[in-house]
Amino acid sequence: MNSTTQMRILITGGAGFIGSHVVRNVLQHFPNAMIYNLDLLTYAGNLNNLKDIENLNNYSFIQGDIRNEAFINSLFEEYRFTHVIHLAAESHVDRSIADPLSFVTTNVLGTVVLLNAFKKLWEHNWEGKLFYHISTDEVYGTLGNEGLFTEQTPYAPNSPYSASKASSDHFVRAYGETYKLPFIISNCSNNYGSYQYPEKLIPVTIQRIINNQPIPVYGNGLNVRDWLFVEDHAKAIVFLIINGVIGETYNIGGCNEVSNIDLVKTICHLLDKELNREKGQNEKLITFVEDRKGHDFRYAIDASKLIALGWKPETNLSDGLQQTVRWYLSNQEWIEK
């Protein structure tokens, strides 16, 4: 950025799980920038995630819908955002199976509305501008027992959610090629940590154990995921804003592959200790349920391209899970709300 130009950063979905961590990290690393958090505050958006920073002079919250073209255009005209960090998305696979259309309208149409507004504002002056699109490793489909997703892996989405994210990725890249819009795309593995909406696997498991309720595990529990601590993801996003190459895609992984059943058992053991329960007591709560439709077997990220730039995940799964478990135990009021 030109030193005389103030960064005006729009973060979409900044009241959500990953978004709230990104907002904090961006504020920390760009103290002279103006940060605007745009969130519709649907079920997954929660301003309680940002109580600690809501009164900062260089931070503003805006409630609104990325699908509303007139509204989005007016925001870009008023605030003249130099950077967009686009996280706003419907992201729960089970919900996408039940209601695919809402994923199309938010994840695809919403992304195109943002791209159009950004293009309209800066098409004749791209210098120092950036549209950073956050995506998922699920766009690549599924792996067998071997191999890793690289940035060259062909897209093969298997759920309505991953199909909608794949489409939005393609639109971002197409705007880069057609209009020279400066973009970066990152595809991350499964995130975990504080403030995650309670419908996801790790907080579901924690809450079921706390309440001595059955822990649902899909199929035989052998599906494998790579888990990325949300703070490491937020730091990677800031790192790429500073060091990433325009027009490139980067995979962000946690280097923590584990099967769902082993993950759930690890959380059970952690909570045996935290809740002073008999060793193995919580494992008895595990209940295998009918597998999810189109359930991908394995995701695994090759993050070597990003690591070669100088970033690496700092939190191993054992430490991250312990921090996460203790956060949920200490924040039951947040869960109830």
N, C-alpha and C positions, 0 to 999 in steps of 0.2 A: 504494500500500500504506500502511496505517496504520503509522506509524513504530514503534509498539510491537510490531508483529507481524513475526516473522522469516519471510522467504521460505524455503520448503522446496520446491526445484525438482526434479522428476523429469524426467530427459532419457532417453527411450527410444532405443535404438540408438546410444548415445553412444560405443561402441567402433568404430563404422564410419567410413567416409570423411568424410562431412559431419558426422556426430555428434561426432567427436573434435574437430573445429574449433569446433563450437558449444560443447562443454564448456569449452574453453579461454576462449572469448570471454565466456561467462556467468560463469565464475569471475573473470575480469578486471573485468567491469562490475558484478558484484554480490558484492563481497568479504565482505559480512556475511551472505550467504545460505548455506544448506546445500544442496549439490548432490549429487543421487543419480543415478548412471548405471546404468540397467538395460539389459543386453544379453545375449542368449542365447549370444553368441560362436559363431555359425555360421561358415561359410567366410569371410564378409565382415567379421566382427567380430574385432578384434585389439587386445589390451591393450598391445602394443608401441607403438600409436599415442599412448598417454597416459603413457608412462614418466616424463615430466618433471613431471607433476602428481599422480601416484598417491598421494603421501604427504602431501598437504595436509590440514590439520585439518578443513576444511569440505567435503571431497570424499569420497564413498563409492562403491564399485563394488558392484553387485548382479548376480549372474548369474541369469537366469530368462527365462521365456517369457511374452510378453504374451497368449498364447492360453489360459493356465492361469488360469481364473477364480478359484479358491480362493486360489491363490498371490498373484495381483494384489490381491484384496480384503484379504488379510492385510497386504500391504505398505502399502496406503493407510491401513488402520486403525492400523498401527504408527507410520508416519512422518508421516501427515497432510499429504501434499503440497498446498501451496497453488497451485502452478503445474505444469502438465505441458507439456513440449515434446516432441511426438511425432514422432520420426524413424524409428523401427524399421519396416522394410518390406523385403520382397523387391522388388528394383528392376531386375533385368537382363531386358530384353525377350526375349532369346533363351531364357533359362531359363523365362520365362512361357509361351512357345510350346510348350516341351517338357513343362512340368508346370504347367498353369493352377491346379490345385486348391491347391497350396501357396501361391500368391499370394492366393487367396480366403481361406484360413484365417488367414494372417498379416496381410494388409493390410486385410481387411474384419472378420473375426471378432475379431482382436486389437484393432483400434481400438474396436469396440463393447464389448469387455471393459473397456478402459480408461475409456471414457465412462461405463459403468455404475458402476464403482468410484468415479470422481470425483463422479458424481451422488449416489450413496449417501452419500458423506462430507459433501458441502457443499450439498445441495439446499435447505436452509433457511437458508443463510448464504453467498450467492454473492459478497458484497463482498470485493474484493481478491483474487479467484481468477481463474485463466485456464487454459484448455485451448487450446494453440497447436498446430495441426495443419499439418505440412509436407507439401506435395503437389508436383505436377509440371505443367508446361505440356502434357504429353502427353494430359491429360484432354480437351483441346479438339479433339483430332483432328489434322488436317493442313491446311496452307495451300497455295495456289498461289504464283505468283511475287510476288503483291502482298498487302498487308494485314498486320495484326498481331493477336495474341491480346490481347483486353482482358478485364477482369473480368466483362464482360457476354457474352462469347462463349459460345454454347451448348456444352454438353459433347457430344463425339462421339468417344469413345475407340475406337481401332482395334486394340489388342493386348490380350491378357489382363492384362498388367501395368497398362496405362492404365485398363482397365475396373475393375480392383480398386481403383486409387487414386481413380477417379471415385466409386465406391461409398462408399469411406471418407469422402470429402469430403461426400457427401450425408448420411451418417449424422451427421457432426459438425454440419452445418447444421441437420439435423432435431432434434437434441438441444437446440440453441440455441432453436429455435422452440417445441418441445414442453415442455421443462423449464426454459427460460431459462438454460441452461448457458452461461457466458461463454466465447466462443471467438474465435479468429482463425485464418483459413486463409491460407496463402501458397502460390502455385504458381510454381515456379522453372523456369528454363531449364537446359540441360545444365551440370553442374558439372565443373570440372577443377582439379587442383592436387595437392599432396602427400598421401600416404596413400591414394590411390584404388586400389581393388582391381584387380589386373592384368588382369582380363578386359575392361575398358572400352577404348574406341577409342584414347584418347591414350596410356595406359600400354602397351597392346598394341603400338602403333606404335613407341614408344620402345624397348621390349624387343626387338622384332624387328630393329630397326636395329642395336642394340648387338650382337646375336648374328648379324648378317648373314643373317637369315632372311626369307622372303617376307612382305610386309605385306599382309594381306587387306583389300580394300576392296569393300563390297557394291555390286553392280550397276555403274552407270557413275560412281559417286562424286559425283553432282551433288545428292544430298540435302543440304539446308541446315539448320543448327542455330545457335541463339544460345548462345554460351558464356559462362558466369558463373564467375569465379574464386571458389573455395570460401571464401576468407577474406572476400570481399565478401558472399557469401551469409550467412555466420555473423554478420557485422556487421549485416546487414539484419534478421536474426531478433532480435538483441538490441535493435535500434532499434525494431522493432515491439512487443516486449514493453513498452517504455517509452512509445512514442508511438502505437501502433496503436489503432484504434477497435474496441471489442468488437462482434462480430457482422459484421465486414467481412472481405472477401477482398482480398488484395494480390498482384499479379504482381511477381515479382522477376526481372529480366533483366540480362544483362551488356552489352547493346548491342553485341554482337560477332557479327554474322551471318557465317557462312562455310560454303562447301560442304565436304563430307567430303574430297574429293580435294584441295582447296586447303589444308585444315588439315593433311592428311598430308604434302603437299609442303613446307609451312612447317616441320614438325617435321624432315623430311629435311634441309632446308637448315641448320637450327640444329645438327643433329648432324653434318653435314659439318664444321662449324667446331669443335664441341666434341670430336670424335673425330679431328680432323686428317685427314679423308678428302678425296679429290679432289672438287671441286664437281660435284654431280649424281650422285655414286656411289650415294648412298642411294636416290634416286628409282628406280633400276633394280630395287629390291626390291619396288616396288608391284605387286600382283597382284590383278586384278579377279576376284571370286568371285560365285557365284549370289546374287541379291538376297534379302534377308530377307523372309519372308512378312509381308504387311500393313505394309510399310516406309513410314512417313509421309514425304512429300516434303519438307515445310518446316515448321519451328517458328520463330516470331518473337514476342517479347514486347513489349507496350506497358507499360512500368513507370512511366508518367507519374503515376499515382495515388500510388505510393510516393515517387517523386522529389519530388512537390509537398509531401509531409510533411517532406522535408529529407534523405532518403537518396539517394545516387547511387553507382554502381559506381566504384571507385577505380582498378582495374587494367585496362589495355587488353590485348587478346589477345596482342600481341607481347611485352610485358613478362611477362605471366602465363605464357605458354608457355616463355619462356626460364627463368624461375624453376622451372617444373615439370620441364623437361628436366634442369636441373642438380641438382634434388633427387633425381630417380631415378638419375642417374649417381652421386650420392654416397651412395645408400642401397640398393645392390644386395643387401646382406645382408637388408634388410627384404623385398625382392622374393623372394629365395630362400626365406625363412621362410614 
